[in-house]
Amino acid sequence: MSRTAEIDAMRRAIALARPGVGRTGDNPSVGCVILGPAGIVGEGATAEGGRPHAEEQALAAAGEAARGATALVTLEPCARRSSPGTSCTDRLIAAGVRRVVIACDDASVFAGGEGAARLQAAGIEVEAGLLESEARRLYADYRPAAGG
């Protein structure tokens, strides 16, 4: 997969997240694109009100095509949820993605580096910082949960 394809997919993820800014409750608006060898196989953005998450929607759209693919996400995937349900990190692991590219880190108690660390521990290649300055604009008003 070419670097150009990854950059284009991350730009698409940013574009998917942009309309949701301010409409996702306490959750940030996140975009996710699943990129397979032939191109985009799934995509999603955090839904209005904050659920479902972007990764959840993108993986559902991709189905089995997510296995071995690259997930490009505008914000670090959650390692745990504030309500019952499977975290985005666990969903990415279960889907069998090969690589996760993250634009921005998430300092919230639901991610805080744990999402990326758990992906790596599962043998998934993780890259952080792709188009970070472009994606960071999405989170100018995002105040991550600090505890509890």
N, CA, C and O of each residue as an XYZ file, in Angstrom:
592
protein
N       0.852     -1.179      0.000
C       0.000      0.000      0.000
C       0.897      1.243      0.000
O       1.870      1.313      0.751
N       0.575      2.181     -0.815
C       1.431      3.355     -0.954
C       1.171      4.383      0.143
O       0.088      4.455      0.723
N       2.198      5.165      0.398
C       2.058      6.245      1.381
C       1.021      7.252      0.899
O       0.277      7.806      1.708
N       0.964      7.491     -0.387
C      -0.029      8.415     -0.947
C      -1.443      7.924     -0.652
O      -2.315      8.722     -0.309
N      -1.677      6.624     -0.782
C      -3.001      6.062     -0.491
C      -3.356      6.260      0.975
O      -4.505      6.562      1.298
N      -2.377      6.093      1.870
C      -2.634      6.309      3.305
C      -2.936      7.776      3.599
O      -3.838      8.077      4.382
N      -2.201      8.674      2.989
C      -2.448     10.108      3.196
C      -3.831     10.479      2.681
O      -4.568     11.206      3.346
N      -4.183      9.986      1.510
C      -5.514     10.260      0.954
C      -6.605      9.704      1.854
O      -7.631     10.354      2.057
N      -6.397      8.506      2.398
C      -7.388      7.891      3.286
C      -7.513      8.672      4.593
O      -8.614      8.814      5.125
N      -6.390      9.181      5.116
C      -6.473      9.973      6.346
C      -7.193     11.292      6.065
O      -7.964     11.763      6.901
N      -6.955     11.878      4.926
C      -7.700     13.102      4.564
C      -9.195     12.799      4.472
O     -10.023     13.622      4.866
N      -9.536     11.636      3.960
C     -10.937     11.229      3.896
C     -11.501     11.066      5.314
O     -12.625     11.490      5.580
N     -10.738     10.462      6.216
C     -11.173     10.288      7.610
C     -11.418     11.644      8.266
O     -12.402     11.817      8.986
N     -10.540     12.593      8.024
C     -10.700     13.944      8.562
C     -11.973     14.579      8.004
O     -12.739     15.200      8.740
N     -12.190     14.417      6.702
C     -13.394     14.970      6.075
C     -14.664     14.322      6.640
O     -15.681     14.997      6.799
N     -14.614     13.030      6.939
C     -15.769     12.345      7.526
C     -16.078     12.876      8.925
O     -17.243     13.005      9.300
N     -15.034     13.182      9.693
C     -15.219     13.645     11.078
C     -15.699     15.090     11.155
O     -16.441     15.446     12.070
N     -15.289     15.917     10.214
C     -15.535     17.365     10.277
C     -17.010     17.736     10.504
O     -17.272     18.569     11.372
N     -17.980     17.175      9.784
C     -19.379     17.591      9.983
C     -19.936     17.249     11.365
O     -20.928     17.840     11.792
N     -19.314     16.310     12.061
C     -19.810     15.906     13.374
C     -19.302     16.731     14.536
O     -19.797     16.586     15.654
N     -18.328     17.594     14.301
C     -17.770     18.391     15.392
C     -18.889     19.192     16.050
O     -19.627     19.921     15.386
N     -19.000     19.040     17.381
C     -20.027     19.727     18.144
C     -21.366     19.005     18.173
O     -22.327     19.498     18.764
N     -21.433     17.829     17.533
C     -22.713     17.106     17.450
C     -22.642     15.707     18.058
O     -23.570     14.912     17.908
N     -21.527     15.408     18.752
C     -21.309     14.052     19.249
C     -21.315     13.965     20.776
O     -20.695     13.071     21.352
N     -22.012     14.891     21.429
C     -22.088     14.870     22.883
C     -20.730     15.063     23.517
O     -19.955     15.922     23.096
N     -20.438     14.253     24.543
C     -19.147     14.341     25.229
C     -18.027     13.678     24.433
O     -16.852     13.870     24.743
N     -18.379     12.907     23.420
C     -17.382     12.228     22.604
C     -16.850     13.162     21.523
O     -17.565     14.045     21.051
N     -15.592     12.963     21.136
C     -15.075     13.721     20.004
C     -15.619     13.149     18.699
O     -16.024     11.988     18.650
N     -15.631     13.944     17.668
C     -16.017     13.454     16.341
C     -14.778     12.848     15.691
O     -13.785     13.536     15.454
N     -14.852     11.575     15.413
C     -13.725     10.822     14.869
C     -14.101     10.299     13.494
O     -15.258      9.958     13.247
N     -13.126     10.236     12.603
C     -13.304      9.604     11.307
C     -12.395      8.397     11.205
O     -11.281      8.404     11.729
N     -12.867      7.359     10.531
C     -12.075      6.137     10.342
C     -12.287      5.621      8.926
O     -13.412      5.566      8.430
N     -11.197      5.249      8.295
C     -11.223      4.643      6.966
C     -10.444      3.335      7.038
O      -9.330      3.298      7.560
N     -11.033      2.265      6.515
C     -10.351      0.973      6.420
C      -9.873      0.828      4.980
O     -10.661      0.860      4.035
N      -8.572      0.670      4.842
C      -7.938      0.652      3.530
C      -7.365     -0.729      3.247
O      -6.468     -1.198      3.947
N      -7.896     -1.372      2.212
C      -7.395     -2.671      1.773
C      -6.489     -2.501      0.573
O      -6.259     -1.373      0.138
N      -5.969     -3.585      0.025
C      -5.054     -3.508     -1.111
C      -5.648     -2.808     -2.332
O      -4.921     -2.172     -3.096
N      -6.958     -2.921     -2.520
C      -7.593     -2.315     -3.695
C      -8.219     -0.954     -3.404
O      -8.818     -0.351     -4.295
N      -8.091     -0.464     -2.177
C      -8.664      0.843     -1.831
C      -9.527      0.768     -0.591
O      -9.412     -0.163      0.206
N     -10.388      1.750     -0.435
C     -11.238      1.859      0.756
C     -12.275      0.732      0.755
O     -12.997      0.528     -0.221
N     -12.328      0.003      1.885
C     -13.305     -1.084      2.031
C     -14.354     -0.763      3.098
O     -15.359     -1.467      3.206
N     -14.130      0.286      3.880
C     -15.091      0.691      4.896
C     -14.716      2.056      5.439
O     -13.543      2.430      5.456
N     -15.725      2.797      5.883
C     -15.460      4.097      6.487
C     -16.605      4.448      7.418
O     -17.712      3.924      7.294
N     -16.320      5.348      8.355
C     -17.352      5.779      9.282
C     -16.908      6.991     10.058
O     -15.727      7.340     10.076
N     -17.866      7.631     10.702
C     -17.613      8.777     11.576
C     -18.478      8.628     12.803
O     -19.549      8.023     12.748
N     -18.019      9.176     13.910
C     -18.806      9.134     15.136
C     -20.197      9.679     14.849
O     -20.344     10.759     14.277
N     -21.207      8.931     15.247
C     -22.588      9.326     14.981
C     -23.012     10.468     15.903
O     -22.414     10.685     16.957
N     -24.044     11.187     15.494
C     -24.603     12.252     16.308
C     -24.952     11.676     17.676
O     -25.544     10.601     17.770
N     -24.587     12.388     18.726
C     -24.798     11.907     20.086
C     -23.653     11.059     20.612
O     -23.612     10.752     21.803
N     -22.720     10.672     19.743
C     -21.520      9.973     20.190
C     -21.474      8.471     19.979
O     -20.430      7.859     20.208
N     -22.563      7.856     19.553
C     -22.594      6.411     19.334
C     -23.326      6.120     18.034
O     -24.297      6.812     17.728
N     -22.914      5.146     17.268
C     -21.704      4.342     17.419
C     -20.443      5.120     17.037
O     -20.493      6.153     16.368
N     -19.318      4.581     17.490
C     -18.032      5.186     17.189
C     -17.663      4.959     15.720
O     -18.218      4.091     15.047
N     -16.717      5.760     15.248
C     -16.283      5.703     13.847
C     -15.716      4.338     13.470
O     -16.061      3.782     12.427
N     -14.842      3.800     14.328
C     -14.204      2.516     14.022
C     -15.253      1.408     13.926
O     -15.172      0.539     13.057
N     -16.229      1.448     14.819
C     -17.304      0.454     14.829
C     -18.042      0.443     13.484
O     -18.305     -0.620     12.921
N     -18.365      1.610     12.990
C     -19.083      1.718     11.715
C     -18.209      1.309     10.535
O     -18.663      0.604      9.634
N     -16.950      1.754     10.544
C     -16.048      1.430      9.435
C     -15.781     -0.071      9.364
O     -15.763     -0.649      8.277
N     -15.574     -0.703     10.518
C     -15.335     -2.144     10.531
C     -16.572     -2.920     10.095
O     -16.459     -3.927      9.396
N     -17.747     -2.461     10.501
C     -18.986     -3.122     10.068
C     -19.135     -3.031      8.550
O     -19.541     -3.997      7.904
N     -18.810     -1.884      7.990
C     -18.905     -1.699      6.543
C     -17.887     -2.576      5.805
O     -18.178     -3.105      4.733
N     -16.709     -2.722      6.381
C     -15.642     -3.498      5.740
C     -15.873     -4.998      5.840
O     -15.512     -5.742      4.929
N     -16.466     -5.447      6.930
C     -16.659     -6.886      7.125
C     -15.333     -7.631      7.081
O     -14.337     -7.176      7.644
N     -15.326     -8.760      6.421
C     -14.112     -9.593      6.337
C     -12.964     -8.902      5.610
O     -11.808     -9.288      5.777
N     -13.269     -7.884      4.806
C     -12.210     -7.167      4.088
C     -11.296     -6.391      5.037
O     -10.235     -5.921      4.627
N     -11.701     -6.254      6.308
C     -10.847     -5.570      7.286
C      -9.634     -6.413      7.670
O      -8.607     -5.870      8.078
N      -9.743     -7.730      7.544
C      -8.635     -8.622      7.916
C      -7.425     -8.330      7.035
O      -7.490     -8.438      5.810
N      -6.311     -7.954      7.686
C      -5.079     -7.639      6.968
C      -5.015     -6.221      6.428
O      -4.023     -5.840      5.806
N      -6.061     -5.433      6.657
C      -6.133     -4.066      6.126
C      -5.484     -3.066      7.086
O      -5.013     -3.427      8.165
N      -5.474     -1.812      6.665
C      -4.978     -0.705      7.478
C      -6.155      0.165      7.868
O      -6.969      0.540      7.025
N      -6.241      0.488      9.166
C      -7.264      1.414      9.658
C      -6.614      2.765      9.882
O      -5.608      2.864     10.585
N      -7.177      3.800      9.293
C      -6.695      5.164      9.483
C      -7.736      5.896     10.310
O      -8.899      5.992      9.918
N      -7.309      6.416     11.464
C      -8.228      6.982     12.439
C      -7.727      8.364     12.851
O      -6.531      8.557     13.074
N      -8.641      9.315     12.951
C      -8.236     10.688     13.278
C      -7.836     10.863     14.732
O      -7.124     11.811     15.062
N      -8.282      9.964     15.616
C      -7.975     10.059     17.047
C      -7.723      8.652     17.575
O      -8.354      7.696     17.126
N      -6.812      8.526     18.518
C      -6.489      7.214     19.085
C      -7.760      6.449     19.468
O      -8.634      7.002     20.136
N      -7.870      5.196     19.056
C      -9.053      4.402     19.400
C      -9.198      4.208     20.910
O      -8.211      4.089     21.635
N     -10.441      4.179     21.359
C     -10.698      3.979     22.791
C     -10.252      2.585     23.209
O     -10.394      1.620     22.458
N      -9.714      2.496     24.416
C      -9.317      1.215     24.990
C     -10.424      0.666     25.882
O     -10.462     -0.531     26.165
N     -11.322      1.541     26.324
C     -12.503      1.137     27.078
C     -13.605      2.151     26.823
O     -13.346      3.268     26.375
N     -14.825      1.753     27.110
C     -15.983      2.590     26.837
C     -16.533      3.167     28.134
O     -16.348      2.595     29.209
N     -17.210      4.302     28.022
C     -17.857      4.910     29.183
C     -19.176      4.212     29.501
O     -19.726      4.377     30.589
N     -19.674      3.439     28.552
C     -20.893      2.648     28.751
C     -20.594      1.231     28.292
O     -19.582      1.000     27.630
N     -21.447      0.286     28.628
C     -21.163     -1.090     28.207
C     -20.986     -1.197     26.692
O     -21.644     -0.504     25.916
N     -20.105     -2.060     26.314
C     -19.845     -2.265     24.891
C     -18.380     -2.561     24.669
O     -17.555     -2.382     25.564
N     -18.066     -3.012     23.484
C     -16.703     -3.378     23.119
C     -15.944     -2.140     22.672
O     -16.440     -1.355     21.864
N     -14.745     -1.970     23.202
C     -13.924     -0.816     22.833
C     -13.517     -0.902     21.370
O     -13.517     -1.976     20.769
N     -13.171      0.249     20.814
C     -12.707      0.279     19.423
C     -11.396     -0.478     19.269
O     -11.160     -1.110     18.240
N     -10.539     -0.416     20.291
C      -9.289     -1.173     20.261
C      -9.585     -2.662     20.124
O      -8.993     -3.342     19.286
N     -10.506     -3.171     20.951
C     -10.850     -4.590     20.889
C     -11.492     -4.950     19.557
O     -11.269     -6.044     19.037
N     -12.285     -4.043     19.002
C     -12.920     -4.298     17.701
C     -11.863     -4.396     16.592
O     -11.943     -5.267     15.726
N     -10.875     -3.497     16.628
C      -9.813     -3.520     15.617
C      -8.996     -4.801     15.724
O      -8.634     -5.398     14.710
N      -8.706     -5.222     16.947
C      -7.954     -6.462     17.155
C      -8.756     -7.649     16.628
O      -8.228     -8.477     15.887
N     -10.019     -7.730     17.006
C     -10.870     -8.850     16.593
C     -11.050     -8.901     15.077
O     -11.174     -9.982     14.502
N     -11.063     -7.745     14.435
C     -11.243     -7.683     12.980
C     -10.009     -8.153     12.222
O     -10.091     -8.471     11.036
N      -8.865     -8.198     12.903
C      -7.645     -8.675     12.254
C      -6.938     -7.654     11.387
O      -6.224     -8.018     10.453
N      -7.133     -6.355     11.694
C      -6.391     -5.361     10.913
C      -4.897     -5.570     11.140
O      -4.479     -6.039     12.199
N      -4.115     -5.223     10.155
C      -2.663     -5.404     10.216
C      -1.962     -4.179     10.770
O      -0.914     -4.278     11.409
N      -2.560     -3.015     10.511
C      -1.896     -1.746     10.824
C      -2.953     -0.717     11.190
O      -4.041     -0.703     10.615
N      -2.628      0.150     12.158
C      -3.505      1.262     12.530
C      -2.680      2.538     12.491
O      -1.638      2.640     13.139
N      -3.157      3.501     11.727
C      -2.493      4.792     11.603
C      -3.390      5.820     12.285
O      -4.563      5.965     11.939
N      -2.825      6.530     13.256
C      -3.561      7.470     14.094
C      -3.043      8.878     13.847
O      -1.834      9.110     13.877
N      -3.946      9.817     13.602
C      -3.514     11.198     13.401
C      -3.141     11.855     14.734
O      -2.058     12.427     14.859
N      -4.030     11.775     15.728
C      -3.845     12.486     17.009
C      -3.985     11.532     18.188
O      -4.781     10.594     18.156
N      -3.203     11.787     19.218
C      -3.372     11.029     20.454
C      -4.612     11.541     21.189
O      -5.111     12.628     20.899
N      -5.095     10.755     22.133
C      -6.270     11.110     22.926
C      -5.900     10.953     24.391
O      -5.626      9.843     24.848
N      -5.889     12.056     25.128
C      -5.482     12.048     26.532
C      -6.584     11.600     27.480
O      -6.378     11.594     28.693
N      -7.747     11.225     26.962
C      -8.851     10.849     27.847
C      -8.548      9.549     28.593
O      -7.668      8.781     28.205
N      -9.296      9.324     29.669
C      -9.134      8.088     30.438
C      -9.590      6.873     29.642
O      -9.304      5.742     30.035
N     -10.283      7.078     28.545
C     -10.762      5.978     27.729
C      -9.749      5.547     26.670
O      -9.937      4.519     26.020
N      -8.688      6.315     26.492
C      -7.627      5.984     25.536
C      -6.273      6.211     26.214
O      -5.649      5.259     26.682
N      -5.821      7.453     26.269
C      -4.615      7.817     27.008
C      -3.380      6.989     26.717
O      -2.593      6.714     27.623
N      -3.197      6.590     25.479
C      -2.046      5.773     25.111
C      -2.308      4.287     25.255
O      -1.602      3.474     24.659
N      -3.314      3.920     26.039
C      -3.617      2.507     26.254
C      -4.139      1.843     24.983
O      -3.831      0.681     24.716
N      -4.932      2.581     24.195
C      -5.442      2.021     22.948
C      -4.304      1.608     22.027
O      -4.274      0.482     21.531
N      -3.371      2.525     21.802
C      -2.231      2.234     20.928
C      -1.370      1.114     21.504
O      -0.919      0.240     20.764
N      -1.139      1.130     22.808
C      -0.304      0.099     23.439
C      -0.943     -1.282     23.320
O      -0.239     -2.262     23.080
N      -2.244     -1.377     23.481
C      -2.928     -2.661     23.376
C      -2.920     -3.176     21.939
O      -2.797     -4.378     21.708
N      -3.050     -2.273     20.982
C      -2.957     -2.685     19.579
C      -1.571     -3.283     19.304
O      -1.456     -4.343     18.688
N      -0.531     -2.595     19.764
C       0.833     -3.087     19.551
C       1.050     -4.423     20.247
O       1.682     -5.318     19.686
N       0.533     -4.566     21.461
C       0.684     -5.821     22.202
C       0.012     -6.979     21.474
O       0.416     -8.131     21.631
N      -1.011     -6.676     20.678
C      -1.709     -7.697     19.894
C      -1.011     -7.980     18.567
O      -1.502     -8.775     17.765
N       0.138     -7.329     18.329
C       0.901     -7.564     17.112
C       0.509     -6.687     15.941
O       0.914     -6.939     14.806
N      -0.281     -5.656     16.211
C      -0.705     -4.732     15.161
C       0.285     -3.580     15.086
O       0.629     -2.980     16.105
N       0.733     -3.277     13.893
C       1.638     -2.147     13.685
C       0.856     -0.849     13.906
O      -0.245     -0.687     13.380
N       1.421      0.063     14.677
C       0.769      1.343     14.969
C       1.698      2.481     14.575
O       2.880      2.486     14.917
N       1.145      3.433     13.858
C       1.866      4.662     13.508
C       1.029      5.833     14.015
O      -0.191      5.840     13.857
N       1.674      6.807     14.614
C       0.962      7.984     15.105
C       1.517      9.243     14.448
O       2.703      9.330     14.133
N       0.621     10.226     14.247
C       1.046     11.536     13.793
C       0.811     11.856     12.325
O       1.156     12.950     11.877
N       0.229     10.925     11.560
C      -0.016     11.219     10.146
C      -1.080     12.312     10.019
O      -2.206     12.142     10.488
N      -0.727     13.422      9.391
C      -1.601     14.586      9.201
C      -2.145     15.121     10.529
O      -3.268     15.620     10.599
N      -1.334     15.009     11.567
C      -1.763     15.446     12.895
C      -2.208     16.905     12.918
O      -3.233     17.223     13.522
N      -1.460     17.796     12.274
C      -1.823     19.219     12.323
C      -3.180     19.473     11.674
O      -3.921     20.349     12.119
N      -3.517     18.719     10.626
C      -4.830     18.877      9.989
C      -5.934     18.324     10.879
O      -6.981     18.952     11.036
N      -5.704     17.157     11.457
C      -6.715     16.520     12.297
C      -6.884     17.249     13.629
O      -7.990     17.297     14.168
N      -5.822     17.806     14.157
C      -5.864     18.467     15.471
C      -6.920     19.576     15.489
O      -7.495     19.857     16.541
N      -7.179     20.200     14.357
C      -8.200     21.263     14.297
C      -9.582     20.747     14.688
O     -10.404     21.499     15.213
N      -9.834     19.472     14.433
C     -11.117     18.872     14.802
C     -11.319     18.873     16.318
O     -12.451     18.872     16.800
N     -10.223     18.875     17.056
C     -10.277     18.667     18.506
C      -9.932     19.906     19.313
O      -9.616     19.809     20.499
N      -9.989     21.066     18.679
C      -9.657     22.323     19.358
C     -10.528     22.546     20.597
O     -10.052     23.096     21.590
N     -11.792     22.129     20.552
C     -12.706     22.331     21.672
C     -12.955     21.052     22.466
O     -13.751     21.062     23.405
N     -12.307     19.971     22.116
C     -12.482     18.693     22.807
C     -11.723     18.711     24.123
O     -10.517     18.956     24.154
N     -12.426     18.455     25.188
C     -11.821     18.388     26.519
C     -11.997     16.952     27.015
O     -13.053     16.588     27.531
N     -10.933     16.132     26.850
C     -11.070     14.716     27.209
C     -11.368     14.523     28.701
O     -10.932     15.304     29.547
N     -12.114     13.471     28.993
C     -12.412     13.109     30.374
C     -11.107     12.846     31.087
O     -10.262     12.100     30.593
N     -10.939     13.452     32.242
C      -9.671     13.368     32.960
C      -9.659     12.284     34.032
O      -8.589     11.959     34.547
N     -10.747     11.744     34.368
C     -10.714     10.705     35.399
C     -12.074     10.243     35.802
O     -13.096     10.854     35.489
N     -12.056      9.107     36.531
C     -13.254      8.603     37.158
C     -14.152      7.860     36.332
O     -15.192      7.403     36.806
